[in-house]
């Protein structure tokens, strides 16, 4: 009888062990299911995030292309302005294609024919020639309209 009771204990212990293993297996299955659900939700999130990132990348690429275009346009505009400035300087510093066919009557006439430095110049007065100091920084000449400003440049 003691053997039976030893066998009964072993069977009871074995049954208890199987029940514990079954419970552990159920817990593992539930955790595996939760993990699979989490992985599924994570995959859905990653797909959405990837779409959002792709959309944002396209927008950024579009902005980058626009900025590159604007920069090129700005550079071309600067080149045109530099050319125009150089052309204005050339016009300012060189005679305006006028030949000196008469005696200049004032400092503006001197400026118009290309004199750019301030100094003493001979000019024709009413009936004689006089030496006058012309401050060329005060003499303004509108090259486009070929007109003198009214500001006096004679000292």
GINOR-V450624 format. One record per residue. N is the residue number from 1. RES is the residue in one letter. D_CENTER is the distance of its C-alpha to the mean C-alpha in whole Angstrom. Layout:
((N RES D_CENTER) (N RES D_CENTER))
This chain:
((1 X 97) (2 X 95) (3 X 93) (4 X 92) (5 X 91) (6 X 89) (7 X 88) (8 X 87) (9 X 85) (10 X 83) (11 X 82) (12 X 81) (13 X 79) (14 X 78) (15 X 77) (16 X 75) (17 X 73) (18 X 72) (19 X 72) (20 X 69) (21 X 68) (22 X 67) (23 X 66) (24 X 63) (25 X 62) (26 X 62) (27 X 59) (28 X 58) (29 X 57) (30 X 56) (31 X 53) (32 X 52) (33 X 52) (34 X 50) (35 X 48) (36 X 48) (37 X 46) (38 X 44) (39 X 43) (40 X 43) (41 X 41) (42 X 38) (43 X 38) (44 X 37) (45 X 34) (46 X 33) (47 X 33) (48 X 31) (49 X 29) (50 X 28) (51 X 28) (52 X 25) (53 X 23) (54 X 23) (55 X 22) (56 X 19) (57 X 18) (58 X 18) (59 X 16) (60 X 13) (61 X 14) (62 X 14) (63 X 10) (64 X 9) (65 X 11) (66 X 10) (67 X 6) (68 X 8) (69 X 10) (70 X 8) (71 X 6) (72 X 10) (73 X 11) (74 X 10) (75 X 11) (76 X 14) (77 X 15) (78 X 15) (79 X 17) (80 X 19) (81 X 19) (82 X 20) (83 X 23) (84 X 24) (85 X 24) (86 X 26) (87 X 28) (88 X 29) (89 X 30) (90 X 32) (91 X 34) (92 X 34) (93 X 36) (94 X 38) (95 X 41) (96 X 40) (97 X 43) (98 X 46) (99 X 49) (100 X 51) (101 X 54) (102 X 55) (103 X 55) (104 X 52) (105 X 53) (106 X 50) (107 X 47) (108 X 45) (109 X 47) (110 X 46) (111 X 42) (112 X 43) (113 X 44) (114 X 42) (115 X 43) (116 X 40) (117 X 42) (118 X 44) (119 X 47) (120 X 51) (121 X 52) (122 X 55) (123 X 54) (124 X 57) (125 X 59) (126 X 61) (127 X 64) (128 X 63) (129 X 60) (130 X 59) (131 X 56) (132 X 53) (133 X 50) (134 X 47) (135 X 44) (136 X 41) (137 X 38) (138 X 40) (139 X 40) (140 X 38) (141 X 38) (142 X 36) (143 X 36) (144 X 35) (145 X 38) (146 X 40) (147 X 41) (148 X 42) (149 X 40) (150 X 43) (151 X 43) (152 X 45) (153 X 44) (154 X 48) (155 X 49))
